[in-house]
């Protein structure tokens, strides 16, 4: 249930459809791999899988196969930027519409550099191994939101930040992330 719910949450947030072509260039055993696979199966679009991530090779293969979404994490966004900077003015993956990922903080300047230089939007997210998709940026978010946050709770997630005393934390107060949703309760129905 956890992986299915995470993959569905990712699909909704990233606004993917059967017309897209995805890609998996990051280690599949990472929690994002199963989430991504569920998204692909749920929506019925193809994905290009790479055995290892070699930026120039990834760009060539993704371009040849018409990939519309790529990503992985901030390190991947930077690798795509480096490849783009080798050929400014020529879009390295002409069909690419979005980058998505998580697993590490994304500095706001990366979001803006990707937009300016590659011409696509970055939708960054947050999750944990235990609950793979908690929040995810969406293409309907503003640039300010996408550059500075990990988005809204994914479909089906109820999130609270709670203080050590158990109270809901106010803005600017540290606390523990608490998540409730279909992946944390066996009797909760799967979203459709």
Phi and psi in degrees as a GROMACS rama.xvg file:
@    title "Ramachandran Plot"
@    xaxis  label "Phi"
@    yaxis  label "Psi"
@TYPE xy
-59.2284  -49.1269  UNK-2
-69.2016  -38.8669  UNK-3
-63.2337  -46.544  UNK-4
-64.1601  -41.8974  UNK-5
-61.2081  -44.4724  UNK-6
-64.7258  -39.2598  UNK-7
-66.7174  -40.9293  UNK-8
-62.2265  -40.605  UNK-9
-63.7096  -44.4334  UNK-10
-60.4322  -44.9119  UNK-11
-65.1204  -47.3641  UNK-12
-62.7371  -39.3576  UNK-13
-86.4067  -2.65685  UNK-14
54.4244  46.286  UNK-15
-84.1375  157.236  UNK-16
-144.174  175.125  UNK-17
-64.4202  -14.2736  UNK-18
-84.0368  -8.74179  UNK-19
-81.63  162.968  UNK-20
-128.295  115.248  UNK-21
-91.2859  -176.274  UNK-22
-154.325  148.571  UNK-23
-131.25  105.166  UNK-24
-112.733  -3.52163  UNK-25
-97.4068  165.564  UNK-26
-58.2069  121.954  UNK-27
-63.2773  -30.9617  UNK-28
-68.0229  -19.3238  UNK-29
-62.7451  153.161  UNK-30
-58.7034  -26.2772  UNK-31
-65.9358  -28.9455  UNK-32
-60.3774  -55.3941  UNK-33
-61.8754  -38.4539  UNK-34
-58.4753  -45.483  UNK-35
-65.9058  -41.2993  UNK-36
-61.4465  -42.8759  UNK-37
-61.0407  -42.5051  UNK-38
-59.6581  -45.8403  UNK-39
-60.4037  -47.3426  UNK-40
-67.6071  -39.9818  UNK-41
-65.4329  -37.2023  UNK-42
-100.208  -13.7372  UNK-43
75.1197  34.5044  UNK-44
-110.019  156.162  UNK-45
-78.3634  160.755  UNK-46
-140.384  142.338  UNK-47
-94.3141  123.608  UNK-48
-106.477  134.833  UNK-49
-110.966  140.413  UNK-50
-68.7656  -36.783  UNK-51
-148.092  156.902  UNK-52
-95.0916  105.025  UNK-53
-116.373  108.935  UNK-54
-48.5723  -50.5164  UNK-55
-62.9991  -39.5559  UNK-56
-67.7579  -42.8123  UNK-57
-58.0973  -46.4335  UNK-58
-60.6722  -43.5114  UNK-59
-63.5452  -48.4732  UNK-60
-65.8688  -44.7513  UNK-61
-63.7446  -38.5254  UNK-62
-65.4375  -44.8352  UNK-63
-61.8764  -33.6252  UNK-64
-98.733  3.79498  UNK-65
70.6045  35.4233  UNK-66
-59.3585  133.581  UNK-67
-105.451  -18.8637  UNK-68
-138.099  130.224  UNK-69
-137.338  171.984  UNK-70
158.45  -145.564  UNK-71
143.935  -64.7654  UNK-72
-168.232  -176.939  UNK-73
-57.8276  -38.9017  UNK-74
-60.7939  -36.2098  UNK-75
-69.7147  -42.6741  UNK-76
-57.4736  -42.5922  UNK-77
-66.0534  -37.8438  UNK-78
-64.4268  -42.0058  UNK-79
-64.651  -39.1901  UNK-80
-60.6782  -43.8398  UNK-81
-60.8422  -40.5227  UNK-82
-66.0716  -41.3849  UNK-83
-62.3865  -37.5568  UNK-84
-68.8428  -17.0253  UNK-85
-74.9567  -21.9521  UNK-86
-140.651  63.5346  UNK-87
-58.9357  143.027  UNK-88
92.534  -22.3449  UNK-89
-108.696  119.034  UNK-90
-66.6931  121.007  UNK-91
-64.8902  -33.5397  UNK-92
-129.195  92.8787  UNK-93
-55.4361  -30.3563  UNK-94
-87.8998  -8.65234  UNK-95
-62.7076  130.689  UNK-96
-114.334  -24.4537  UNK-97
-158.992  152.234  UNK-98
-113.301  143.043  UNK-99
-141.533  155.828  UNK-100
172.875  -164.374  UNK-101
-177.45  -151.722  UNK-102
84.3885  -12.9309  UNK-103
-160.433  153.858  UNK-104
-60.6702  149.027  UNK-105
-115.404  113.043  UNK-106
-61.9886  140.732  UNK-107
-53.8914  -34.8202  UNK-108
-63.0208  -29.0829  UNK-109
-63.8513  -43.9982  UNK-110
-55.4115  -49.308  UNK-111
-69.9891  -37.0496  UNK-112
-64.7677  -42.9565  UNK-113
-60.7547  -45.1166  UNK-114
-60.4984  -46.7491  UNK-115
-68.2012  -45.3113  UNK-116
-92.3699  -37.1445  UNK-117
-98.1986  -25.461  UNK-118
82.6811  25.7362  UNK-119
-131.244  167.949  UNK-120
-96.2549  144.327  UNK-121
-104.534  124.751  UNK-122
-112.929  106.423  UNK-123
-100.197  150.887  UNK-124
-134.916  179.82  UNK-125
-139.276  136.423  UNK-126
-160.62  -178.294  UNK-127
-136.205  162.38  UNK-128
-56.255  -40.1765  UNK-129
-71.311  -33.5375  UNK-130
-135.569  91.4085  UNK-131
-61.383  -34.9127  UNK-132
-123.302  112.635  UNK-133
-108.897  -48.9713  UNK-134
-140.87  149.415  UNK-135
-152.388  134.374  UNK-136
-64.255  151.566  UNK-137
-128.619  151.988  UNK-138
-64.5676  -13.2678  UNK-139
-87.8199  -7.00743  UNK-140
-74.0549  157.611  UNK-141
-74.4666  161.722  UNK-142
-58.4159  -39.6986  UNK-143
-58.9193  -44.3201  UNK-144
-65.9874  -45.5819  UNK-145
-65.9801  -35.4445  UNK-146
-74.5962  -27.9289  UNK-147
-118.69  -0.0898868  UNK-148
-139.171  174.106  UNK-149
-103.233  19.2032  UNK-150
86.2767  -169.122  UNK-151
-88.9297  165.543  UNK-152
-56.4872  140.207  UNK-153
-69.3564  164.209  UNK-154
-50.6305  124.435  UNK-155
93.0597  -7.55751  UNK-156
-95.2519  136.266  UNK-157
-116.126  117.133  UNK-158
-117.097  138.43  UNK-159
-135.082  145.191  UNK-160
-105.36  121.917  UNK-161
-119.734  136.866  UNK-162
-73.1155  171.279  UNK-163
-60.0345  -26.1847  UNK-164
-82.1718  -6.93568  UNK-165
94.5795  3.6871  UNK-166
-88.5326  153.339  UNK-167
-65.3421  127.11  UNK-168
-72.4144  140.515  UNK-169
-83.9914  167.336  UNK-170
-54.3232  131.763  UNK-171
87.0907  -1.4385  UNK-172
-103.459  132.334  UNK-173
-67.1414  150.292  UNK-174
-168.503  -179.053  UNK-175
-93.8701  138.497  UNK-176
-80.5461  125.549  UNK-177
-120.763  129.471  UNK-178
-124.599  137.048  UNK-179
-130.379  140.398  UNK-180
174.955  -172.037  UNK-181
-58.071  -27.0346  UNK-182
-82.1035  -10.1923  UNK-183
-112.712  3.40944  UNK-184
-144.051  118.815  UNK-185
-61.7328  -28.8273  UNK-186
-93.6752  6.61674  UNK-187
-83.8626  129.181  UNK-188
-67.4317  149.041  UNK-189
-69.561  134.564  UNK-190
-66.4011  148.756  UNK-191
